[in-house]
């Protein structure tokens, strides 16, 4: 049975772009049976380009292959280059995904982003199970406020919308506290991640929050507060919704979507 979702961008601009442009809206239909749906990608035109078949291209592939060997904890980052043409890559899987599925998601994401942004030095792609961020700019530990988008379930909550919206905010806030109060052990799958559920009468609300493991707990909290402030615009009265950035994301649904 398919569930219809709508994808929208809040503001998607390159830091180095001369002009900011509102990009067109995109509709996306996701199936509950899909285990790793493609969500969205961004080609960062302001970071420049490279030539196909160049040393730069081979170094990017070599870096991705290298990251694939360090995914036991669901996160890996690395750098390559000679100081003038540097490459930085950051990759993270959802915390409930197995190592084998995480590695598969990395190669799936890299294969697709090579086709979508074949010569861009900067490019970001999101799947249900993972995020891949390749850039010529060092952003480790920093919150990306530039690239974000949201998805929502096309179905509305039928009654008690005001209470439902409040309960959604409250559950996400509780999960944020859980995620950011854990002992700082980046080599744990659940570091800066939390998932939970809450009964709402005959319904059950499921939710999760996650930040990339390069962030501090403080910056994770800041990032999640920032995207959760977008809830009224993106998802009020909707049966499901999520906001995603290269630094953090949240999601809620009226059906289970993560392993607990």
TAFEN-V177003 format. One record per residue. N is the residue number from 0. RES is the residue in one letter. PSI is psi in whole degrees, -180 to 180 (NA if undefined). Layout:
((N/RES/PSI) (N/RES/PSI))
//
This chain:
((0/X/127) (1/X/147) (2/X/129) (3/X/131) (4/X/153) (5/X/133) (6/X/134) (7/X/151) (8/X/137) (9/X/-71) (10/X/122) (11/X/101) (12/X/155) (13/X/141) (14/X/-35) (15/X/6) (16/X/142) (17/X/-39) (18/X/138) (19/X/132) (20/X/140) (21/X/117) (22/X/155) (23/X/154) (24/X/150) (25/X/135) (26/X/140) (27/X/132) (28/X/122) (29/X/141) (30/X/144) (31/X/-20) (32/X/-10) (33/X/132) (34/X/-18) (35/X/70) (36/X/140) (37/X/137) (38/X/-50) (39/X/160) (40/X/161) (41/X/130) (42/X/120) (43/X/86) (44/X/-28) (45/X/-12) (46/X/2) (47/X/-179) (48/X/171) (49/X/165) (50/X/142) (51/X/138) (52/X/4) (53/X/168) (54/X/-38) (55/X/-46) (56/X/-41) (57/X/-35) (58/X/-35) (59/X/-48) (60/X/-41) (61/X/-37) (62/X/-42) (63/X/-43) (64/X/-39) (65/X/-44) (66/X/-33) (67/X/-17) (68/X/0) (69/X/47) (70/X/17) (71/X/-28) (72/X/13) (73/X/9) (74/X/142) (75/X/145) (76/X/156) (77/X/175) (78/X/155) (79/X/172) (80/X/177) (81/X/13) (82/X/-23) (83/X/-28) (84/X/67) (85/X/151) (86/X/130) (87/X/134) (88/X/141) (89/X/132) (90/X/134) (91/X/141) (92/X/158) (93/X/144) (94/X/-22) (95/X/5) (96/X/138) (97/X/161) (98/X/-40) (99/X/-42) (100/X/-32) (101/X/-47) (102/X/-40) (103/X/-38) (104/X/-37) (105/X/-49) (106/X/-34) (107/X/-46) (108/X/-43) (109/X/-40) (110/X/-43) (111/X/-41) (112/X/-26) (113/X/-33) (114/X/-39) (115/X/-37) (116/X/69) (117/X/-30) (118/X/13) (119/X/133) (120/X/-34) (121/X/131) (122/X/143) (123/X/140) (124/X/141) (125/X/135) (126/X/169) (127/X/-40) (128/X/-13) (129/X/168) (130/X/136) (131/X/125) (132/X/113) (133/X/131) (134/X/159) (135/X/2) (136/X/135) (137/X/115) (138/X/14) (139/X/128) (140/X/-2) (141/X/149) (142/X/130) (143/X/108) (144/X/-1) (145/X/-34) (146/X/107) (147/X/153) (148/X/169) (149/X/155) (150/X/146) (151/X/153) (152/X/133) (153/X/-17) (154/X/136) (155/X/155) (156/X/134) (157/X/-31) (158/X/163) (159/X/40) (160/X/-38) (161/X/-45) (162/X/-41) (163/X/-45) (164/X/-41) (165/X/-44) (166/X/-36) (167/X/-47) (168/X/-43) (169/X/-43) (170/X/-44) (171/X/-39) (172/X/-41) (173/X/-42) (174/X/-36) (175/X/-44) (176/X/-41) (177/X/-43) (178/X/-38) (179/X/-6) (180/X/-4) (181/X/149) (182/X/138) (183/X/87) (184/X/84) (185/X/-22) (186/X/40) (187/X/142) (188/X/-32) (189/X/12) (190/X/129) (191/X/36) (192/X/144) (193/X/145) (194/X/150) (195/X/-179) (196/X/162) (197/X/135) (198/X/132) (199/X/77) (200/X/-119) (201/X/-9) (202/X/162) (203/X/125) (204/X/127) (205/X/141) (206/X/161) (207/X/154) (208/X/151) (209/X/143) (210/X/158) (211/X/146) (212/X/-2) (213/X/-16) (214/X/151) (215/X/164) (216/X/-37) (217/X/-48) (218/X/-31) (219/X/-45) (220/X/-43) (221/X/-44) (222/X/-45) (223/X/-39) (224/X/-40) (225/X/-45) (226/X/-29) (227/X/-24) (228/X/-15) (229/X/-3) (230/X/-48) (231/X/-37) (232/X/-38) (233/X/-38) (234/X/3) (235/X/133) (236/X/3) (237/X/144) (238/X/-17) (239/X/155) (240/X/163) (241/X/153) (242/X/134) (243/X/141) (244/X/175) (245/X/-5) (246/X/-31) (247/X/165) (248/X/160) (249/X/161) (250/X/146) (251/X/150) (252/X/166) (253/X/20) (254/X/154) (255/X/136) (256/X/-5) (257/X/157) (258/X/133) (259/X/NA))
//
